[in-house]
């Protein structure tokens, strides 16, 4: 296996795109990453997307996007794992380059959700659940988060307001991110009175429906001198790991522990030969406040049952010991499902390249991005370091 | 889901038929053919009593398309007395009366309707256990 680096990054602001379709959004992010990379040729393309079938009536996104960026003929594939699709696409591209089969690979995560009615999006994302035993019983993605959150509050005696730290930090950090959807801080008084979506989960506990695309260009490290003559500092992919769990929360060993997130983060620390303390920032899957708390615990950043309380005490702040959502996270940058995993990786690369302005984590040499499908069935972890 | 997909699950939806592991005795629902406890093959049918308690619950107003006309309703994780957790709706109870640990029992109810021409799906929900209600 060869070492792989990220040589180019690109993203479009997370927003509602009424005049641009999937192929246009993918194009814009890919061309930005390609231009940034200083690499001329691309050998293969991976597209991470979760919802094109349901919301855009489109399959074969690999070929569609390859053609649209003027690369008709190259090998291309679409990868799906709920809202971990983008990160899983990156893992597949990483394997393709590490194996020696390809020297360069483009990866894009792209999602368009805002053109559909909210009820259509809720129906489509309910497919991230176990259809036969969760969704058919009337469960939605948010309702399963709510079931986990209520049990968490009961079992660990955590007050609801402790969860405010997650949306609060995310919104605060998004203020300085021109690519974020919500660039406005939120008040605790608003959090306490905002409408419930699925008790005890309120509107500020969940990431928004939105559109977006983000992309990276990968290159085999040993080919850098031949294939690349200029460009920004390359970022090393020190670990790329995947783990799985039961799709249905009721089938898990412990419904309040994200086993897949735990396994993939442990594998990633081992592959990178780094401890949590060697890593200065963490982009975790804060698709809801409870998922953020459980992710902190799964990655070893807080003891079980302490994730929300630790966050409320400053663990996750930009100047805290384990900063998360440094550019707004899923909550405030936005969670364009299949694109999200690539946004996370692009933001870590920006941090390591010192392109994050006021949100720069000083001394950032290594960052971890973890993307989770649905309620925890697929977990993909990447650790990036300066080359 | 298509008609055949639902029809295949009628024993689970109407009678909570799962499995019992011949090796370690674990009771399994939903049936999955390989025991999650000991990883041995588990194919012997086992019909659950339908009794259990509320493990967690949530009253929701945002639902998928097929469940729109049944809003609002309460989702729950129910811990069956034989061990497994199931995801199901609660019925015959106001959301503000539900508590974690409340004893519940399975009943067969209408789950959803797929428009005017689609199927009407029946299956399990859970209500407060009648002999425990004052």
Interface residues (C-beta under 8 A of the other chain):
Chain A: X118 X119 X120 X122 X123 X126 X131 X132 X133 X134 X135 X136 X137 X138 X139 X140 X142 X143 X144 X146 X147 X148 X150 X151 X154 X196 X197 X198 X199 X200 X201 X246 X248 X249 X250 X251 X253 X255
Chain B: X1 X5 X6 X9 X30 X32 X36 X55 X56 X57 X58 X59 X60 X61 X62 X63 X64 X65 X66 X67 X68 X70 X73 X75 X76 X77 X84 X85 X86 X87 X88 X89 X95 X100 X111 X112 X121 X123
